[in-house]
Amino acid sequence: MTEPIKMAYLYEDLMNTYGDSGDVKILRYLLQNQGYDVHVDNVSLNDDFNAKDYDFIFFGGGQDFEQTIVAKDLQRHHETLRDYIEAGKPMLAICGGYQLLGDYYMTSDGTTINGLGILPLHTVFKADSRMVGNTHVKTPWGEIRSFENHSGRTYFDKDSNLKPLGEVLEGYGNNPEDKQEGLHYKQTIGSYSHGPILRNENIADAIAKMIIENYQDRVKTVKE
């Protein structure tokens, strides 16, 4: 029996705002059309998880309350997610999931909630200046059109080697000042784009290609 492509959806029951689960459905559809079997595991509170077992990891967005709960449970997976990201394996993190890969996010009342600290970035919430509307972003894979709805302003740490996913042509992106949207580090992509983002076929095809390459490497290693 052929080994399936394995995807992990982190906290699907808590982090699935504005149709983010559509990103997983789109990728599964694209991969199945190319002849691959695809298996998706939903990983939630208290579940065991080893990132190296997967060919792709998805982490969606959530409301503040749910995100606070997830932030505490997520610390159990720091090492395995860090190793996965640093090994250059594909991951897509949207909104809250993107924020939690960083050092921390500060709520509107000044409370600091720790992220995973894998990527040198942080987020500050401004409840009185929510960033809502359509987005248009220029990326290395072509243009992306989607929408955003967030109060968090994300900033890369000074002197970090992080690069944005793209340049903001319409909307806010990471924050109102930088005119940059999202993150592209190795094969990890972070974004504030909902809708879902992968309704843009260009970036969906690019991530599907990353997944297939990672799958082929994993299967080859298992056979050896």
HELIX and SHEET records of a PDB file:
HELIX    1   1 THR A   17  GLY A   19  5                                   3    
HELIX    2   2 SER A   21  ASN A   33  1                                  13    
HELIX    3   3 ALA A   51  ASP A   53  5                                   3    
HELIX    4   4 ASP A   64  LEU A   74  1                                  11    
HELIX    5   5 GLN A   75  HIS A   77  5                                   3    
HELIX    6   6 HIS A   78  GLU A   86  1                                   9    
HELIX    7   7 GLY A   96  GLN A   99  1                                   4    
HELIX    8   8 ILE A  197  ARG A  199  5                                   3    
HELIX    9   9 GLU A  201  LYS A  223  1                                  23    
SHEET    1   A 6 VAL A  38  VAL A  43  0                                        
SHEET    2   A 6 ILE A   5  LEU A  10  1                                        
SHEET    3   A 6 PHE A  56  PHE A  59  1                                        
SHEET    4   A 6 MET A  91  ILE A  94  1                                        
SHEET    5   A 6 THR A 188  SER A 191  1                                        
SHEET    6   A 6 LEU A 183  TYR A 185 -1                                        
SHEET    1   B 4 THR A 112  ASN A 114  0                                        
SHEET    2   B 4 TYR A 104  MET A 106 -1                                        
SHEET    3   B 4 LEU A 121  PHE A 125  1                                        
SHEET    4   B 4 GLY A 152  PHE A 156 -1                                        
SHEET    1   C 4 GLY A 142  HIS A 150  0                                        
SHEET    2   C 4 MET A 131  THR A 139 -1                                        
SHEET    3   C 4 GLY A 166  GLU A 170 -1                                        
SHEET    4   C 4 GLN A 180  GLU A 181 -1                                        
END                                                                             
